Amino acid sequence: MVKIIDTTLRDAHQSLLATRLRTRDMLKFVDLIDQAGFYSLEVWGGATFDSAIRYLREDPWERLRIIREHVKNTKLQMLLRGQNLVGYRHYPDDVVEKFVELAYKNGIDIFRVFDALNDVRNMKTSIKKAKEVGAIVQGSMCYTISPVHTIDYYLRLAEELLSLEVDIITIKDMAGILEPEKAYELVSLLKKEFKVPVNVHTHSTGGLAVATYLKAVEAGADYIDTAISPLAFGTAQPGIQSVYYALPSEHKPSINLNIINKISRILRQLIEEKYLHLLNWRILLPNPDVIIHQIPGGMFSNLIAQLKQQNALDKLDKVLEEVPIVREELGWPPLVTPLSQIVGTQAVLNVLFGRYKIIPKETKDYVKGLYGRPPAPIKEEIKKLILGDEKPITTRPADLLEPMLDKCKEFVIEKGYYEKEEDILTYCLFPETAIEFFEARRKGLIEKPLTEEKPRKTVKIIVNGKEYIVGVEGINIEIVKTMTPPTISPAMTISRLETIPKQTSQNQENIKGHPLKSPMAGKILKILVREGDTVKKGDKVIVLESMKMSTDILAPITGRVEKILVKEGDNVEAGDVLLTITPQ
């Protein structure tokens, strides 16, 4: 009898709803899901932490504690990116250890630990700490297809993970590309060689998932991951209802379908009333092309959102063609966070601006070896283009990092942001976003899931490049960017329509000096110069955050900074003037 790990509260809405399912809406069925008979619930980790503080204005630690209070019978688990934790870069060991400790304290029973490059050096600290606090550890192998990712490769990787005393081996197929026969072969060999519990995780992106689970269970898989329909299939996991009926009687899990069907009805109503605008038809239909581009579900939905932000959704097919080319050039990394973002964003930039004309800091750091050891050598011409004469590192990346926990603690306390120990970790992981979150909390603007829900009074929409504030009653919705013409749900009652003027700095005429324009839409992360400074052509003057990556904006000429037209934290569109330089 196979056991079921339910992903509805994490990977399912990350894949289908861009990780926007709110805690207060989870509470409408979380008591029921605890009675459904699942082995565990994946409720935390992945992008949920970042999305909570960045977009939903929710405290992710509070979400975990609330779910733990409601779930009494079922284990809770999280997805942990090894040394990356829930972020997009490596953190020092002291931060990793404290994060694991507090996650366990707040309710996590099982840590599914992976590394985007399958570099076990990057998993060791988190696995060791999770075992130390008494948690169950799933050692994950990121499954991908390339000339170097063979069956022997995965067996060697499993042996490395088992040397760290993980309890379960997870085959993590983030893109839905694990073919049924390959699943049977790999699971069979893992069971035969190591006699270890095996968990198979896949997505329905390529249309293979149910068949893959059938063969994996036939081969002896102990656990499989599913979601509850209608928050299933597409780029998420297959629905438990369908999988249950597909499995032969001797393998059917011991679950309560009546309760699961009740949850389905609640989810259907929630999606129709609050989340329908987040669903895109592209992520709902099986896409066999995923075997080629291998973009995982969560990244695919975010990629669409990123291209919309750049007003370049028509370039999606070209980007999907560019992704496997970039991946090969960068040494065949598996496309899982953060490498999916790095490869995907580089592919977007290559299509929009020319191949490697813009190189985000994260791409440079990857080529330097700061994310770990690539599965295969990076192509020399690409390495030379990105690094010049600089040599990549060969040590474990975290060995180069200074401890930062105490410094983060000092800052959070000094600024008056400290309310609980977990706030220190939030700041360590996402400093700029955390400050915005703490400031919003100070002003009472943070979502409180346990209080009575109040309808949000306004929502901003963008039509033909113009921004509007629309009065909305009876719907809980964040900032929405609609298509043309704007689509308004019947649940919305329009009370007023007010035009927002375009950013004033862009309305200025007769700007003196050479204008430095933003190459793409994004957010001003840092301004590295002041008015009156002298800069040389190629100097870094602004750091722009776009598509979750940071890009250095360089001075196009040598001269004097005449006027800075933006400030840190500003959102800008492609073509907006950031500053002007008087030539010298």
C-alpha positions in Angstrom: 0.0 0.0 0.0 1.5 3.3 -1.1 1.4 6.3 1.2 0.4 9.8 -0.1 2.2 13.1 0.5 -0.3 15.9 -0.2 1.1 19.1 -1.9 -2.1 21.2 -2.0 -0.9 23.7 0.6 2.5 24.2 -1.1 3.6 22.9 -4.5 0.1 22.8 -6.0 -0.7 26.5 -5.6 2.9 27.4 -6.3 2.6 25.7 -9.7 -0.9 26.9 -10.6 -1.5 30.1 -8.7 2.0 31.6 -8.5 2.1 30.8 -4.8 -0.7 33.2 -4.0 -3.0 31.0 -1.8 -3.6 32.9 1.4 -3.5 31.4 4.9 -7.0 32.5 5.7 -8.2 30.5 2.7 -6.2 27.5 3.7 -8.0 27.6 7.0 -11.3 26.9 5.2 -10.2 23.3 4.7 -7.1 22.6 6.7 -9.1 20.8 9.5 -10.6 18.5 6.9 -7.3 17.7 5.2 -6.0 16.5 8.5 -8.7 13.9 8.5 -8.1 12.7 5.0 -5.5 10.0 5.8 -2.4 11.5 4.1 1.0 10.4 5.3 2.1 14.1 5.4 1.2 17.5 4.1 3.7 19.7 2.3 2.8 23.1 3.7 6.0 25.2 3.7 9.2 26.0 1.9 9.9 26.5 -1.8 8.5 29.9 -2.9 5.9 30.2 -0.1 8.2 32.1 2.2 9.2 34.7 -0.3 5.7 35.1 -1.7 4.2 35.5 1.7 6.3 38.5 2.7 6.7 40.0 -0.8 3.2 39.7 -2.3 0.7 38.6 0.3 2.0 40.7 3.3 1.7 37.6 5.5 4.2 36.3 8.0 5.2 32.8 6.8 6.2 31.7 10.3 2.7 32.6 11.5 1.2 30.5 8.7 3.3 27.5 9.8 2.2 27.9 13.4 -1.4 28.3 12.5 -1.4 25.2 10.3 0.4 23.2 13.0 -2.3 24.2 15.5 -5.0 22.8 13.2 -3.2 19.7 12.0 -3.0 17.2 14.8 -2.9 13.8 13.1 -0.7 14.4 10.0 3.0 15.1 9.7 3.9 18.5 8.2 6.8 18.8 5.8 8.7 21.5 4.0 10.9 21.8 0.9 14.3 23.1 1.8 16.8 24.2 -0.8 19.9 23.0 1.1 22.3 25.8 1.7 19.8 28.2 -0.1 17.1 27.4 2.5 14.1 29.2 1.0 16.1 31.9 -0.8 18.0 32.2 -4.0 21.6 32.2 -2.8 23.8 30.4 -0.3 23.6 31.4 3.3 26.3 30.8 6.0 26.1 27.7 8.1 24.9 29.6 11.2 21.8 30.9 9.4 21.1 27.4 7.9 21.3 25.8 11.4 19.1 28.3 13.1 16.5 28.2 10.3 16.2 24.4 10.5 16.0 24.6 14.3 13.2 27.2 14.2 11.3 25.5 11.4 11.2 22.3 13.4 10.2 24.2 16.6 7.3 25.8 14.7 5.9 22.6 13.4 7.9 20.9 10.6 8.3 17.1 11.0 9.9 16.3 7.7 12.5 18.2 5.8 12.8 17.4 2.1 16.3 18.7 1.3 17.7 19.2 -2.1 20.3 21.1 -4.0 19.7 22.6 -7.4 23.0 21.1 -8.7 22.7 17.8 -6.8 25.9 19.0 -5.0 25.7 17.1 -1.7 28.2 19.4 -0.2 25.4 22.0 -0.2 23.0 19.7 1.6 25.2 18.4 4.4 24.7 21.2 7.0 20.9 21.3 6.7 20.6 17.5 6.8 22.9 17.2 9.8 20.9 19.8 11.7 17.5 18.3 10.8 18.7 14.9 12.1 20.1 16.5 15.2 16.7 18.2 16.2 14.9 14.9 15.6 13.2 15.5 12.2 12.7 13.0 9.4 14.9 13.8 6.4 14.1 13.1 2.8 17.3 13.3 0.7 16.2 14.6 -2.7 17.7 13.9 -6.1 16.7 16.5 -8.7 15.7 14.5 -11.7 16.6 15.8 -15.1 17.5 14.6 -18.6 20.9 15.3 -20.1 24.0 13.4 -21.4 25.4 13.4 -17.9 22.3 12.5 -15.9 22.3 8.7 -16.3 20.9 6.0 -14.0 24.4 5.4 -12.7 24.6 9.1 -11.8 21.5 8.8 -9.7 22.6 5.7 -7.9 25.9 7.3 -7.0 24.0 10.4 -5.8 21.7 8.2 -3.7 24.7 6.5 -2.1 26.1 10.0 -1.2 22.9 11.0 0.4 22.5 7.8 2.4 26.0 8.4 3.8 24.5 11.4 5.5 21.9 9.1 7.1 18.8 10.5 5.3 15.7 8.5 6.1 14.1 8.5 2.7 15.3 9.0 -0.9 13.1 11.3 -2.9 13.2 11.4 -6.7 12.3 15.0 -7.3 11.0 15.4 -10.9 10.2 19.1 -10.8 9.4 19.4 -14.5 7.2 16.4 -15.1 9.7 14.6 -17.4 10.2 11.3 -15.6 9.0 8.7 -18.0 7.1 5.7 -16.6 9.7 3.1 -17.6 12.6 5.2 -16.3 10.7 5.6 -13.0 10.3 1.8 -12.8 14.0 1.2 -13.5 15.2 3.9 -11.1 12.9 2.9 -8.2 13.6 -0.8 -8.7 17.4 -0.3 -8.5 17.2 2.0 -5.5 15.1 -0.6 -3.6 17.4 -3.4 -4.7 20.7 -1.7 -4.1 20.0 0.2 -0.9 16.7 -1.2 0.6 15.6 2.3 1.5 12.2 3.9 1.5 11.7 5.7 -1.8 9.4 8.7 -2.5 8.6 9.8 -6.1 7.6 13.4 -6.8 6.5 14.6 -10.2 4.3 17.1 -12.0 1.6 16.7 -14.7 3.2 19.2 -17.0 4.1 16.7 -19.7 1.0 14.5 -19.2 3.0 11.6 -17.9 2.4 11.8 -14.2 -0.3 9.3 -13.5 1.4 6.6 -15.6 4.7 7.4 -14.0 3.2 6.9 -10.5 1.6 3.6 -11.6 5.0 2.3 -12.7 6.8 3.7 -9.7 4.4 2.1 -7.2 4.6 -1.2 -9.2 8.4 -1.0 -8.7 8.1 -0.5 -4.9 7.8 3.2 -4.3 6.7 3.8 -0.7 5.4 7.4 -1.2 4.0 9.5 -4.0 3.1 13.2 -4.1 -0.4 14.2 -5.2 -2.7 17.3 -4.9 -6.4 17.6 -4.4 -8.4 18.5 -7.6 -9.2 21.1 -8.8 -5.9 22.4 -7.5 -4.1 19.6 -9.3 -2.8 18.6 -12.8 -1.5 21.2 -15.2 1.9 22.1 -14.0 1.0 20.8 -10.5 0.9 17.2 -9.2 -1.8 14.9 -10.4 -5.1 14.8 -8.4 -5.3 12.2 -5.6 -8.8 11.2 -6.7 -7.6 10.2 -10.2 -4.5 8.5 -8.9 -6.5 6.6 -6.3 -8.8 5.1 -9.0 -5.9 4.3 -11.3 -3.9 2.3 -8.7 -4.5 -1.4 -8.5 -6.4 -2.5 -5.3 -3.3 -4.0 -3.6 -1.6 -0.6 -3.8 -4.5 1.8 -3.1 -3.7 4.2 -0.2 -5.8 4.3 2.9 -7.5 7.7 2.4 -10.9 9.1 2.9 -12.3 10.1 -0.5 -15.5 11.6 1.0 -13.5 14.1 3.0 -11.2 14.8 0.0 -14.3 15.4 -2.2 -15.5 17.9 0.4 -12.2 19.7 0.1 -12.5 19.7 -3.6 -15.8 21.6 -3.4 -14.2 24.2 -1.1 -11.2 24.6 -3.5 -13.5 25.0 -6.5 -15.4 27.8 -4.8 -12.2 29.6 -3.6 -10.7 29.5 -7.1 -13.9 30.8 -8.8 -14.3 33.6 -6.3 -10.7 34.7 -5.6 -8.0 33.1 -7.7 -9.4 32.6 -11.2 -7.4 35.6 -12.6 -4.2 33.8 -11.7 -4.8 30.7 -13.8 -3.4 30.7 -17.3 -4.6 28.3 -19.9 -0.9 27.5 -20.8 -0.2 25.9 -17.4 -3.4 23.9 -17.4 -2.9 21.9 -20.6 -0.4 19.0 -20.9 2.7 20.2 -22.7 4.9 17.5 -24.2 7.5 20.2 -25.1 8.5 20.2 -21.5 10.6 17.2 -22.3 12.8 19.6 -24.3 12.8 22.8 -22.2 12.3 21.0 -18.8 11.0 24.2 -17.1 9.3 23.2 -13.8 5.7 24.1 -13.0 6.3 27.0 -10.6 8.9 28.5 -12.9 6.6 28.2 -15.9 3.8 30.2 -14.3 6.3 32.8 -13.0 8.0 33.0 -16.5 4.7 34.0 -18.0 4.3 36.6 -15.3 7.8 37.9 -15.9 7.3 38.2 -19.7 4.0 40.0 -19.0 6.0 42.5 -16.8 8.3 43.1 -19.7 5.4 43.4 -22.2 7.0 40.5 -24.1 4.6 37.6 -23.7 4.7 37.1 -27.4 8.3 36.0 -27.0 7.5 33.0 -24.9 8.0 30.4 -27.6 11.5 31.9 -28.4 12.4 31.9 -24.7 11.4 28.2 -24.5 13.7 27.5 -27.4 16.5 29.4 -25.8 16.3 27.7 -22.4 17.9 24.3 -23.4 20.6 26.1 -25.3 21.5 28.2 -22.2 21.3 25.1 -20.1 23.8 23.2 -22.2 26.2 26.1 -22.3 26.0 26.4 -18.4 26.9 22.7 -17.8 23.4 21.0 -17.8 22.2 22.3 -14.4 18.8 20.8 -13.4 16.0 23.4 -13.8 15.0 23.8 -10.2 15.1 26.8 -8.0 17.3 28.8 -8.0 18.9 27.4 -11.2 15.6 27.5 -13.1 15.4 31.2 -12.4 19.0 31.7 -13.4 18.7 29.8 -16.6 15.2 31.0 -17.4 16.0 34.7 -16.7 19.2 34.5 -18.8 17.2 33.0 -21.6 14.6 35.8 -21.4 17.4 38.4 -21.4 19.1 36.7 -24.4 15.9 36.8 -26.4 15.0 40.4 -25.5 18.4 42.0 -25.7 20.8 39.7 -27.5 22.8 36.7 -26.3 24.6 37.5 -23.0 24.4 41.2 -23.6 22.9 41.5 -20.1 24.2 39.1 -17.5 22.6 39.2 -14.0 24.7 38.9 -10.9 23.3 35.5 -10.2 24.4 34.1 -13.6 28.0 35.4 -12.9 27.9 33.9 -9.4 26.9 30.5 -10.8 29.7 30.5 -13.3 32.1 31.5 -10.5 31.1 28.3 -8.7 29.3 30.2 -5.9 26.2 27.9 -6.2 28.2 24.7 -6.3 29.7 22.2 -8.8 28.0 22.1 -12.2 27.0 18.6 -13.4 29.2 19.1 -16.5 31.9 21.7 -17.4 30.5 25.1 -18.5 31.5 25.9 -22.1 34.8 27.7 -22.1 33.6 30.5 -24.4 30.7 31.3 -22.1 32.9 31.2 -19.0 35.4 33.5 -20.7 32.6 35.9 -21.8 31.2 36.1 -18.2 34.3 35.9 -16.0 37.1 37.2 -18.2 40.3 36.0 -16.6 38.8 35.3 -13.2 38.9 31.7 -12.1 35.9 29.8 -10.6 36.2 28.5 -7.1 36.4 24.8 -6.3 35.6 24.8 -2.6 32.2 24.4 -1.0 30.6 27.8 -1.5 29.4 28.2 2.1 33.0 27.9 3.3 33.6 31.4 1.8 30.8 33.0 3.8 31.2 34.8 7.0 28.6 34.1 9.8 25.8 36.6 9.6 23.2 35.7 12.2 24.5 38.0 15.0 24.8 41.0 12.5 21.2 40.4 11.4 20.0 40.2 15.0 21.8 43.5 15.8 20.2 45.2 12.8 16.6 44.0 13.5 16.8 45.0 17.1 18.4 48.3 16.5 15.8 49.3 13.9 12.9 48.3 16.2 11.7 45.5 14.0 12.2 42.7 16.4 9.0 41.0 17.6 10.2 37.4 17.7 13.4 35.3 17.0 12.1 34.3 13.6 12.2 37.9 12.4 16.0 37.7 12.4 15.8 34.8 10.0 13.4 36.6 7.7 15.8 39.5 7.5 18.8 37.2 6.9 17.0 35.6 4.0 15.4 38.6 2.2 16.9 41.9 3.7 15.2 44.4 1.4 11.9 42.7 1.2 11.9 42.0 5.0 12.4 45.7 5.8 9.3 46.5 3.6 7.4 43.8 5.4 8.5 45.0 8.9 7.5 48.6 8.0 4.1 47.4 6.8 3.7 45.4 10.0 4.5 48.4 12.0 1.7 50.3 10.2 -0.8 47.5 10.8 -0.9 46.5 7.1 -0.1 42.8 7.5 -2.6 40.2 6.7 -4.1 38.6 9.9 -5.6 35.3 8.9 -7.4 34.7 12.2 -9.3 37.9 12.1 -12.6 38.5 10.2 -11.9 39.0 6.6 -12.6 42.5 5.2 -13.1 43.2 1.6 -10.2 45.1 0.0 -11.4 48.5 -1.1 -9.3 49.0 -4.2 -7.3 47.2 -6.7 -4.8 48.5 -9.3 -5.2 47.3 -12.9 -3.1 48.2 -16.0 -4.8 48.6 -19.4 -2.9 49.6 -22.5 0.0 50.7 -20.3 -2.1 53.0 -18.1 -2.6 52.3 -14.4 -6.0 52.7 -12.8 -7.3 52.3 -9.3 -10.7 50.5 -9.3 -13.0 50.4 -6.3 -13.7 46.8 -5.4 -16.2 45.3 -3.0 -16.5 41.8 -1.8 -13.3 40.4 -3.2 -9.9 39.7 -1.5 -7.4 40.4 -4.2 -3.9 41.8 -4.6 -2.5 43.9 -7.4 -3.8 42.6 -10.7 -2.4 43.3 -14.2 -5.1 42.5 -16.6 -5.2 41.9 -20.4 -6.8 44.4 -22.7 -9.7 45.1 -22.3 -9.7 44.6 -18.5 -11.7 41.6 -17.3 -13.8 42.3 -14.2 -15.2 39.4 -12.3 -19.0 39.5 -11.7 -18.1 39.5 -7.9 -16.6 43.0 -8.3 -18.7 46.1 -7.9 -17.0 49.1 -9.4 -17.4 52.2 -7.3 -14.9 54.6 -8.9 -12.2 54.8 -11.6 -9.2 57.1 -10.9 -6.3 57.5 -13.3 -2.9 57.4 -11.8 -0.4 59.8 -13.4 2.7 58.3 -14.9 5.8 58.5 -12.8 6.6 62.2 -12.6 10.3 61.9 -13.4 9.4 60.5 -16.8 7.2 63.5 -17.6 10.0 66.0 -17.3 11.0 67.6 -20.5 14.3 69.0 -21.6 16.3 66.7 -19.3 19.9 67.8 -19.4 22.6 65.3 -20.1 22.8 61.8 -21.6 19.8 59.7 -20.4 20.4 56.3 -18.9 17.3 54.3 -19.5 16.1 51.1 -17.8 16.5 48.1 -20.2 13.6 46.4 -18.6 10.8 46.6 -16.0 11.9 46.1 -12.5 12.6 47.6 -9.1 15.5 49.9 -8.1 17.5 47.9 -5.6 20.5 50.2 -5.1 21.8 53.5 -6.4 25.6 53.5 -6.3 26.3 57.1 -7.3 25.2 60.6 -6.2 24.5 63.7 -8.3 27.8 65.4 -9.1 29.8 62.2 -9.1 32.2 61.5 -12.0 31.7 58.1 -13.6 33.6 56.2 -16.3 32.0 54.3 -19.1 31.1 50.8 -17.8 31.0 51.8 -14.1 28.1 50.3 -12.1 25.7 53.0 -11.2 22.4 51.3 -10.4 21.4 47.8 -9.3 18.0 46.8 -10.8 16.0 43.8 -9.5 14.0 42.2 -12.3 12.5 38.7 -12.5 13.9 38.0 -9.0 17.5 38.6 -10.3 19.7 41.6 -9.8 21.4 43.3 -12.8 24.1 46.0 -12.7 23.1 49.0 -14.8 26.3 50.5 -16.2 27.2 54.0 -17.2 27.0 54.3 -21.0 29.5 57.1 -21.2 32.2 58.9 -19.1 30.9 62.0 -17.4 29.3 63.7 -14.5 26.0 62.4 -13.0 23.7 65.4 -13.6 20.3 64.2 -12.3 19.1 61.0 -10.5 15.4 60.6 -11.4 14.6 57.5 -9.3 15.1 56.4 -5.7 15.7 53.0 -4.1 12.5 51.0 -4.0 11.0 52.6 -7.1 9.3 50.4 -9.7 10.3 51.3 -13.3 9.3 50.3 -16.8 11.5 49.5 -19.7 12.7 52.8 -21.2 12.2 54.9 -18.1 15.1 57.3 -17.5 17.0 56.4 -14.4 19.6 59.2 -14.4 21.4 61.6 -16.7 25.1 62.0 -17.3 26.8 65.1 -18.7 29.6 63.9 -21.1 33.2 64.9 -20.3 
